[in-house]
Amino acid sequence: MPALEQNCTADCHDSYISNNSDWVNVETVISTSPDQIAIAPGSLQREWSQNGRRYFQYKLDHAGLNYYSFLSARYEVARTDWNGINIEVYYLKEQPWNVPKMLNSVKKSFEYYTKNFGPYPQKQARIIEFPRLAAFAEAFPGTMPYSESIGFIASIQKPDDIDMVFYVVAHEMAHQWWGHQEVGASMQGATLLVETLAQYSALMTMEKEYGRDTMRKFMQYEMDNYLRSRGAELLKERPLLRVEASQGYIHYRKGSVVMYYLREMIGEEAVNRALRKVLNKYGYQPPPYPTSYALVDALGEETPPQLQYLLQDLFYDITLFSNRAVTATAHKGPDGKYQVTVETEARKFKADEKGNETEVPVDDWIEIGALAAPEKGKRFGKVLHRERVHMTSGKASYSFTTDEKPDKAGIDPLLLLIDRVPDDNMVEVTVQP
Ligand SMILES: [Zn+2]
């Protein structure tokens, strides 16, 4: 993509989605076989039959990107509504299993996004099944084609299975704000304003629905994917600020980890205030389109002085940690509580775009903590203690108290930092009499 520019005007006249139009109105007349339903963006204006064909006329309720989809099939339709907005899932009769989950995810998305980001401009939200000729879902204004292979036939049964159906719907719904209301200029960093924000939004919606424990498994999946993929990069790994549109492992996977961590550090309200600021300034506005600086600067305004280094680490640079727990011991006191002592080691690196690493001093706020033994069938135990401490490079020792018996203790217990070897962050606690 064209190189990122800090103060662009002429070069920001196209979004990365389209180079031939800005916000357009769409009206469609579409015909299909008599036993099928044809779907175009917008509200259904009328429906009729003519010469053995079934006709539909749709009109978009709010101008959108010059970007839409047309589908037709023998659909069943599940309908509900959220505050007057029609929610519809068009699906194959034989594959009804996850339809209720999809309707629920659309509702939960509306709840979080309208409250935290702003109003929804269309009058309907549709999920429309298509065959597994391709395995993706994609958001168009008010309309989300969704492959059967990544949702409609998914089986989610174990207690801590990641609910990818709920998650993908929440991600695509988030594009109704990030992508369809504000969209990045056609240069590096554009997808930070769209894909990374859709990831963040979906993470928040999923956390509200399933709780923190499920998030840890998901965040570990995102982190593993990022670390594995950067090892397979053939050209240059860009920092998030200058991510290329083709680098999904950065704008999705690293983007999730970075935004979740930033939310932990500066708080959800602060992150959402920054996002609203970007949306208020750029939503449905004529060019120039925003660059990734618009978002990072807005986040910077919400970040307290002692945490400003996070913006450099997370967005401008490629930053990696190699943190580990060395030892962990505990004594049970007469009050039944456990006095825990952990020895940790913190190391921090900056990587260049070819992967060469340089160690830099640690001068960071990092968590220490302890977990209980996991319950049967679960991957992670309950969090017994979390505490943010200021760390410098090398080894250090910390003490704290837990109410219950600790199973593991160490550094960055929730794996919030991008760590080259996440598995050694926690060690088993030796409980001494
Ligand atoms: Zn997306």
Residues whose N, C-alpha, C, O or C-beta is under 5 A from the ligand:
A	BS01	ZN	E195 A198
